[in-house]
Amino acid sequence: MRLSNDEWKKKLTAQQYRVLIEKGTDPRFMSFEFGDDVSILSCVGCQNPLFAVSDKYESSSGWPSFIRPVNDTALEEMPDFTHGMNRIEVICSKCKGHLGHVFDDGPKPTGKRYCINGSILSK
């Protein structure tokens, strides 16, 4: 699912567009809340299911963090060498929007920390 930049700008808030399409980053500790009735968080751009709320944990990084995606096809991973860093970017497998990054410093059982921009998560 690819939209034109104008279509994305109509669909998303300015912050969501900056993160999802322009590969920006939410400010640390930006408010991110969801109700008790929410079990799956999806991509704001295409509603692709991304993460189970039960896999969210407090990493103290300032961004929502998860131990794994909801399934093996939800995300794609690609090398990211921007800003002089060597890290792994995670993108939505459906709309190809930027979600955040994955690191190998998470808790058991996966050892992964999917550090995700909250503005692109939909309930």
Backbone as CSV, one residue per row, in Angstrom:
resi,resn,N_x,N_y,N_z,CA_x,CA_y,CA_z,C_x,C_y,C_z
1,MET,0.852,-1.184,0.000,0.000,0.000,0.000,0.888,1.235,0.000
2,ARG,0.966,1.899,-1.108,1.732,3.137,-1.187,0.807,4.249,-1.652
3,LEU,0.852,5.333,-0.937,0.073,6.515,-1.284,1.023,7.609,-1.736
4,SER,0.496,8.599,-2.424,1.308,9.760,-2.777,1.555,10.576,-1.510
5,ASN,2.540,11.453,-1.549,2.808,12.312,-0.391,1.592,13.139,-0.018
6,ASP,0.859,13.640,-1.014,-0.348,14.421,-0.731,-1.410,13.569,-0.047
7,GLU,-1.557,12.313,-0.490,-2.527,11.419,0.136,-2.138,11.100,1.577
8,TRP,-0.840,10.868,1.808,-0.380,10.622,3.172,-0.626,11.849,4.052
9,LYS,-0.362,13.036,3.538,-0.554,14.257,4.327,-2.010,14.471,4.709
10,LYS,-2.924,14.036,3.872,-4.357,14.135,4.193,-4.765,13.097,5.230
11,LYS,-4.125,11.954,5.201,-4.488,10.837,6.068,-3.896,10.959,7.470
12,LEU,-2.694,11.502,7.593,-1.938,11.519,8.829,-1.843,12.909,9.432
13,THR,-1.580,12.970,10.742,-1.243,14.243,11.362,0.156,14.637,10.899
14,ALA,0.545,15.865,11.147,1.884,16.319,10.757,2.964,15.472,11.437
15,GLN,2.785,15.146,12.722,3.769,14.331,13.449,3.815,12.909,12.883
16,GLN,2.675,12.318,12.619,2.645,10.967,12.048,3.324,10.934,10.682
17,TYR,3.078,11.941,9.864,3.705,12.020,8.540,5.226,12.130,8.678
18,ARG,5.678,12.989,9.589,7.110,13.191,9.799,7.798,11.886,10.205
19,VAL,7.137,11.097,11.042,7.734,9.849,11.507,7.575,8.736,10.478
20,LEU,6.347,8.448,10.061,6.067,7.301,9.197,6.661,7.450,7.801
21,ILE,6.541,8.626,7.212,6.961,8.825,5.825,8.362,9.424,5.717
22,GLU,8.664,10.402,6.566,9.974,11.063,6.493,11.021,10.437,7.410
23,LYS,10.682,9.353,8.094,11.584,8.617,8.984,12.074,9.468,10.146
24,GLY,11.166,10.246,10.696,11.495,11.061,11.861,11.395,10.250,13.144
25,THR,11.523,10.946,14.267,11.453,10.320,15.584,10.574,11.158,16.499
26,ASP,9.714,10.492,17.250,8.928,11.191,18.269,9.859,11.714,19.356
27,PRO,9.458,12.787,20.032,10.237,13.220,21.196,10.208,12.130,22.272
28,ARG,11.286,12.013,23.030,11.317,11.053,24.144,10.203,11.361,25.129
29,PHE,9.625,10.314,25.667,8.582,10.373,26.684,7.318,11.082,26.208
30,MET,7.102,11.093,24.879,5.853,11.621,24.334,4.712,10.756,24.859
31,SER,3.636,11.370,25.233,2.506,10.634,25.795,1.976,9.609,24.799
32,PHE,1.815,8.384,25.265,1.245,7.310,24.456,0.380,6.460,25.367
33,GLU,-0.912,6.466,25.128,-1.827,5.714,25.976,-2.812,4.943,25.117
34,PHE,-3.286,3.844,25.651,-4.312,3.053,24.999,-5.210,2.494,26.101
35,GLY,-6.441,2.153,25.750,-7.405,1.680,26.732,-7.172,0.240,27.148
36,ASP,-7.830,-0.141,28.221,-7.721,-1.499,28.736,-8.288,-2.538,27.777
37,ASP,-9.142,-2.108,26.868,-9.775,-3.038,25.935,-8.926,-3.294,24.681
38,VAL,-7.773,-2.663,24.595,-6.908,-2.800,23.417,-5.923,-3.939,23.647
39,SER,-5.841,-4.862,22.674,-4.886,-5.962,22.803,-3.829,-5.949,21.697
40,ILE,-4.150,-5.343,20.547,-3.226,-5.279,19.419,-3.063,-3.823,18.983
41,LEU,-1.820,-3.411,18.745,-1.529,-2.073,18.238,-1.134,-2.205,16.771
42,SER,-1.697,-1.339,15.942,-1.530,-1.418,14.492,-0.839,-0.182,13.951
43,CYS,-0.437,-0.240,12.691,0.166,0.889,11.992,-0.909,1.931,11.700
44,VAL,-0.647,3.175,12.035,-1.608,4.248,11.794,-1.816,4.496,10.304
45,GLY,-0.851,4.129,9.497,-0.938,4.372,8.066,-1.806,3.382,7.316
46,CYS,-1.794,2.113,7.761,-2.493,1.076,6.982,-3.259,0.068,7.827
47,GLN,-3.224,0.215,9.128,-3.899,-0.681,10.075,-3.333,-2.098,10.100
48,ASN,-2.121,-2.293,9.620,-1.455,-3.584,9.714,-1.174,-3.870,11.192
49,PRO,-1.632,-5.005,11.743,-1.323,-5.338,13.139,0.186,-5.467,13.337
50,LEU,0.701,-4.798,14.387,2.148,-4.760,14.611,2.593,-5.430,15.902
51,PHE,1.985,-5.039,17.029,2.447,-5.496,18.335,1.271,-5.835,19.241
52,ALA,1.460,-6.863,20.068,0.494,-7.189,21.113,0.807,-6.326,22.329
53,VAL,-0.206,-5.758,22.926,-0.018,-4.939,24.124,0.674,-5.760,25.216
54,SER,0.387,-7.040,25.279,0.999,-7.914,26.292,2.518,-8.047,26.116
55,ASP,3.050,-7.677,24.963,4.491,-7.728,24.719,5.181,-6.387,24.927
56,LYS,4.449,-5.390,25.414,5.028,-4.076,25.713,5.693,-4.147,27.086
57,TYR,6.811,-3.457,27.243,7.467,-3.391,28.548,8.094,-2.013,28.737
58,GLU,8.414,-1.693,29.967,9.020,-0.405,30.295,10.529,-0.517,30.161
59,SER,11.067,0.109,29.125,12.508,0.038,28.869,13.255,1.251,29.407
60,SER,12.523,2.281,29.818,13.107,3.552,30.268,13.826,4.286,29.148
61,SER,13.585,3.884,27.898,14.224,4.545,26.757,13.506,5.836,26.374
62,GLY,12.237,5.951,26.771,11.448,7.116,26.391,10.501,6.853,25.237
63,TRP,10.546,5.650,24.670,9.655,5.260,23.575,8.982,3.945,23.938
64,PRO,7.792,3.686,23.404,7.166,2.387,23.639,8.097,1.267,23.158
65,SER,8.246,0.237,23.983,9.153,-0.861,23.664,8.425,-2.193,23.767
66,PHE,8.743,-3.088,22.852,8.095,-4.394,22.763,9.162,-5.468,22.602
67,ILE,8.855,-6.691,23.060,9.824,-7.777,22.955,9.755,-8.495,21.613
68,ARG,8.638,-8.334,20.897,8.491,-9.008,19.596,7.332,-8.385,18.834
69,PRO,7.316,-8.544,17.510,6.145,-8.138,16.718,5.029,-9.172,16.916
70,VAL,3.837,-8.821,16.482,2.673,-9.691,16.659,2.789,-10.992,15.857
71,ASN,3.513,-10.949,14.742,3.764,-12.165,13.952,5.024,-11.956,13.103
72,ASP,5.430,-12.999,12.420,6.683,-12.951,11.652,6.607,-12.105,10.383
73,THR,5.405,-11.702,9.969,5.273,-10.938,8.727,4.855,-9.489,8.945
74,ALA,4.701,-9.055,10.185,4.230,-7.696,10.478,5.244,-6.617,10.099
75,LEU,6.522,-6.925,10.289,7.595,-5.937,10.111,8.624,-6.413,9.105
76,GLU,9.368,-5.454,8.600,10.584,-5.748,7.841,11.724,-5.028,8.541
77,GLU,12.889,-5.609,8.500,14.071,-5.012,9.120,15.087,-4.684,8.040
78,MET,15.745,-3.537,8.207,16.767,-3.137,7.240,17.871,-2.346,7.943
79,PRO,19.102,-2.461,7.449,20.209,-1.702,8.045,19.944,-0.199,7.947
80,ASP,20.364,0.521,8.991,20.210,1.974,9.034,21.523,2.562,9.540
81,PHE,22.208,3.281,8.684,23.490,3.882,9.034,23.397,5.401,9.166
82,THR,22.179,5.940,9.274,22.011,7.389,9.390,22.551,7.889,10.728
83,HIS,22.868,9.165,10.773,23.350,9.845,11.983,24.619,9.201,12.548
84,GLY,25.407,8.552,11.682,26.655,7.950,12.121,26.485,6.716,12.983
85,MET,25.296,6.117,12.972,25.023,4.939,13.798,24.859,3.704,12.925
86,ASN,25.047,2.557,13.536,24.812,1.278,12.882,23.681,0.596,13.654
87,ARG,22.469,0.612,13.103,21.324,0.032,13.792,20.384,-0.603,12.772
88,ILE,19.335,-1.225,13.268,18.375,-1.907,12.414,17.038,-1.166,12.486
89,GLU,16.606,-0.642,11.348,15.312,0.036,11.234,14.223,-1.011,11.067
90,VAL,13.059,-0.763,11.671,11.896,-1.606,11.424,10.847,-0.780,10.693
91,ILE,10.302,-1.385,9.644,9.267,-0.728,8.848,8.043,-1.632,8.788
92,CYS,6.901,-1.034,8.527,5.655,-1.777,8.365,5.743,-2.583,7.073
93,SER,5.427,-3.865,7.150,5.535,-4.715,5.963,4.466,-4.391,4.924
94,LYS,3.396,-3.731,5.335,2.300,-3.440,4.401,2.493,-2.103,3.677
95,CYS,2.668,-1.010,4.437,2.769,0.315,3.803,4.202,0.809,3.673
96,LYS,5.152,0.074,4.269,6.589,0.396,4.209,6.949,1.657,4.984
97,GLY,6.082,2.062,5.915,6.346,3.232,6.744,7.348,2.931,7.852
98,HIS,8.100,3.957,8.249,9.091,3.862,9.327,8.386,3.738,10.670
99,LEU,8.801,2.743,11.464,8.218,2.527,12.788,9.186,2.866,13.910
100,GLY,10.446,2.519,13.734,11.444,2.718,14.774,12.642,1.838,14.500
101,HIS,13.213,1.272,15.575,14.407,0.441,15.451,14.319,-0.732,16.413
102,VAL,15.086,-1.769,16.138,15.174,-2.926,17.027,16.617,-3.059,17.512
103,PHE,16.742,-3.372,18.801,18.049,-3.498,19.438,18.125,-4.844,20.166
104,ASP,19.331,-5.302,20.408,19.549,-6.587,21.075,19.776,-6.431,22.577
105,ASP,19.119,-5.475,23.208,19.300,-5.260,24.644,17.983,-5.378,25.410
106,GLY,17.061,-6.164,24.890,15.767,-6.337,25.530,15.754,-7.487,26.521
107,PRO,14.620,-7.658,27.201,14.503,-8.720,28.203,14.267,-10.091,27.574
108,LYS,14.380,-11.108,28.389,14.044,-12.462,27.956,12.536,-12.522,27.726
109,PRO,12.013,-13.336,26.877,12.707,-14.455,26.261,13.368,-14.123,24.928
110,THR,13.102,-12.952,24.343,13.626,-12.670,23.000,14.958,-11.938,23.006
111,GLY,15.218,-11.162,24.057,16.419,-10.338,24.093,16.341,-9.140,23.171
112,LYS,15.169,-8.890,22.595,14.978,-7.791,21.642,14.243,-6.624,22.304
113,ARG,14.565,-5.420,21.822,13.833,-4.215,22.208,13.402,-3.524,20.928
114,TYR,12.136,-3.689,20.581,11.565,-2.973,19.446,11.171,-1.601,19.981
115,CYS,11.973,-0.613,19.680,11.810,0.760,20.137,11.006,1.500,19.076
116,ILE,9.730,1.769,19.371,8.769,2.194,18.360,8.236,3.587,18.671
117,ASN,8.054,4.375,17.642,7.464,5.710,17.785,5.973,5.562,18.078
118,GLY,5.539,6.078,19.215,4.143,5.941,19.629,3.152,6.618,18.713
119,SER,3.563,7.678,18.015,2.625,8.420,17.164,2.134,7.601,15.982
120,ILE,2.832,6.532,15.626,2.421,5.737,14.474,1.668,4.477,14.883
121,LEU,1.409,4.313,16.185,0.643,3.166,16.656,-0.826,3.529,16.776
122,SER,-1.662,2.668,16.262,-3.107,2.873,16.268,-3.755,1.787,17.110
123,LYS,-4.799,2.162,17.809,-5.520,1.198,18.662,-6.460,0.355,17.853
